[in-house]
Amino acid sequence: MLAIIGGSGLTQLANLDVSHREVVRTPYGEPSGAVTFGEICGRPVAFLARHGYGHTIPPHEVNYRANLWALWKRGARGIVSVASVGSIRADLKPGDLVIPHQIIDYTWGRRSTFHEGQDCSVTHIDFTEPYDRVLRQKLIDAARATGVPFSDSSVYATTQGPRLETAAEIDRLERDGADLVGMTGMPEASLARELGVPYAAINVVANYAAGRADSRDGISFEAIQLVLHESMAHVRTILEQVVNGDDPAGS
């Protein structure tokens, strides 16, 4: 079963034929909300709104461990993350879709592993490629099949939030090699890796990052909402193609 985690702009899936919702209890506390189960194109899909269905949970307070554990426990064998981002690169404009290939983590203080406590041994994971290669390729193939323009080579910088970045911070991220900036990519990706669940992402460019292009003197939140409303329709089309074409997790 494919699971989809929706971020800002995607608190529900319009093309999901809902069968039921379930509150999943976890050893790590409460997830962001009930998991929604249903079908897309006749195939089982689970959906979870990362920030809660009322968009009330800021990125630094999301219980990432509970969210990932709940989806894994309820049978997710592949997870697609949908999240809005700011563009650092001039050629990635608001409304563009991006399937990132790398992550730089600038977050701090987040519960970022399942392997902690006196009864746990030290556990390392290989994170050379933070996104699952097979699932990511399925997203790329689906995007190509739908004809939706997208970029498949970008580095995602995860910042702490909830505030947006300063122009100087964006300059620093660019020097570090980042193309996009968001607040939820970590520890979500590494937790999925610890659970052994394939994980990949679709990012929607909601705005230029601070100090860039039309965000040079400030960022318009009204413009962001308009961009997300229009672009999420393309995201749903790609997700439908992924589900309809094949089970991303091979089950």
N, C-alpha and C positions, 0 to 999 in steps of 0.2 A: 504493500500500500504506500502510495506517495503522500507525504504530509507537506503542507504549505504553511509557512509562517508569514503572515502579512504585517507590514509595517505601516507607517504613515501613508494614508491614501488608500489602503487596502485592509479595512477592518472587517470586510465580508466578501465572499465570492459570489457574484451574481449568477455565474454559470454552474454553481454547485447545487445539485438536487439533494437537499438536506434530508437525511433520514432521522437523525437524533443528535442530541448534544449530551456530553458526559463530563461531569466534574471528576477529574482524576486526582486522587490523593498521592502524594509523593513523599519520600523520606527527606526531601529538601524544601518542604513548604508548599505553598499554593502557587500553581501556575498563573499566568496572566488572566486566565478565564477558562470556561468550559471548552473542551475540544469539540468541534463540530464535525460530524461524520456525514458522508453522503457519497454521491457519485458524479463524475464528470464523464460524459460519453460512455456511460455504463461501467466505468471502472471506479473502484473504491478510492476515496480521497479523504484525508483528514485536514482540518484547517484550524489554526490558532492565531488569534490577533495578538501580536507581540505586546502592544501597549494597552491591552484590554479592549473590549468591544465598545467602550465609550471613550477610548483613547485617553486614559487617565493616568497611565503609568509612564513616568519619564524614563529615558534610556538607561540612566545609571541605577535605577531602582527595579528594572525588570529582573524577575527571578529566572535567569537563563537556565540554571540547573534544573529547576522544576519543569520548565517548559520542554526542554529537550528530553528529560527523563520521562515525562508524561507521554510524549509522542512515541518514543521508543517502546515504552511499556505497552502501549495500545496498538502496536504492530507496524509502526512506520519503518519502512525499509529503504527510504530515500526521503530527504528533506530539501525543499527548495525555499530559500529565504528571499522575500521581496522587501526591498527597502529603498527609501528615497535618499539621495545624496546631493552634495554640492560638487560642482565641477571645478577642478583646478586647471585642467587643460583647456586651451582656447577652442579646440575643435570639438569638444563635448559640450553641447549647448542644452539649455533647458528643454525637456521633453524627450531627449535621447534616452535610449535603453542601452545598458551596459551589462555584460556578463564578465565580471572581474576574474582575474587569474591569480592575484596575490593580495596579501593583507600586511599592513604594518599596524601594530597594536600600541596605542598611546594611552590606553585606559589604566586606571589604578583602583585598587580597593574592591574590585568585583570578585565574587566567588567564582573562580575560573577553573575548578577541577572537581571531579568526583572523588579523586584519590587523596583524601586528607583525613587527619585524625590519627589517634594513637594506634588504631587497629589496622591502618592501611600501610602497605609497603610503598616505598618511593616508586612511582610509575612515570615513565617518559613515553611520549608519543612522537612519531615522525611527523613533522608538520612542514616538510619541504614544500609540498604542494597543498595549501590549505583547503582547496576545493577538490572534491572527488572528480577525477579525470573523466570517468565514464558518464556520470550524471551531468557534468558540465558540458560535455560534447552533445548530449541529448538536448540540452537547452539551446545550444548553438544551432544544431540541426533543425530544431523546431522553429527558431526565429527565422532561419533561412527559408524554411518551407512556407511560412506565413507571409514572407515578403516584408516584414517589419524591419526598418533600418535599425542596426544595432552595432555596438563595438564589442569585440571579444578579447581585448587586450588592455587591461587597466589594473592599476594597483590601488586598492582601497585602504585608506587610512581611517582607523577607528579612534575617535576622540571621546573624551569622557562625557561631555554634555553636562546639563541640558542646554547650556548656552551655546551659541554659535561661536566660531573662532574669530580671532582678530586677523587683520590683514597680514600682520607680521607672522603670525602662526601659520597662515596659509603659505606664505613665502618659505617658511621652514619646511613644511610638508613637501612642497615642490622640490626643494633641495634634497630631501630624503628620498625622492623618487615616486611620490604619491601622485595619482591622477585624479582621485576622487576622495571626498571626505564624508564620513557618516559617523553614527554613534552606536550602532548595534551589531556590527560585524563580529565583534569579539566580546565575550568568550564563546559566543554561539557556535562558531565554526570549530573551535578546538574541543568543545564539549561533545559535539556530534562525533568528532574523530575518536574521542575516548570511548564512546558507546559503540563505535564500529558502524555507524550509520552514514551512508553516502550523503554528502551535503554540498550544495552549490547555490549560487545567488544570482538574482536578477536585480539590478539597480536602475532606478529611474532618476535621471538628473532633474532635480526640482529647481535648481538655481545655480548661477555662478557663485563660487565661494567668495568670501569676503575680500574686497579689494580688486576683484576681477570683473572686467566688462561692465555690464549694467549693475553689478553689485559693488562698484568701486566706492561709492559713498554710502552704501547701506543696502540691506536686503529687504525686499518687499514680501511679506508673508502672504498678502492677498494674491500676488502673482504666483507664489508657490502652490497655493491651493488650486488655482486654475490649471496649472501645468499638471499636477497630480491627477486631477479629475479626468483630463483628456488622455493622459498617457497610460493610466491603469487599464483602460480598455485593450490596449495593445498587449499588456502583460497577461491579461486573462486569455487573450487569443493564443499566445505562446504556451501558456500552461495547458490549455485545452489540447493543443497539438501534441505536447509532450505526453499527456495522459492517453490521448487517443492513439498515438502512434506506437507506444510501447510502455511497459512498466519500467520506469527508470531504475528500479532496484532489482529488476530481473526476476520478480516473483509474481 
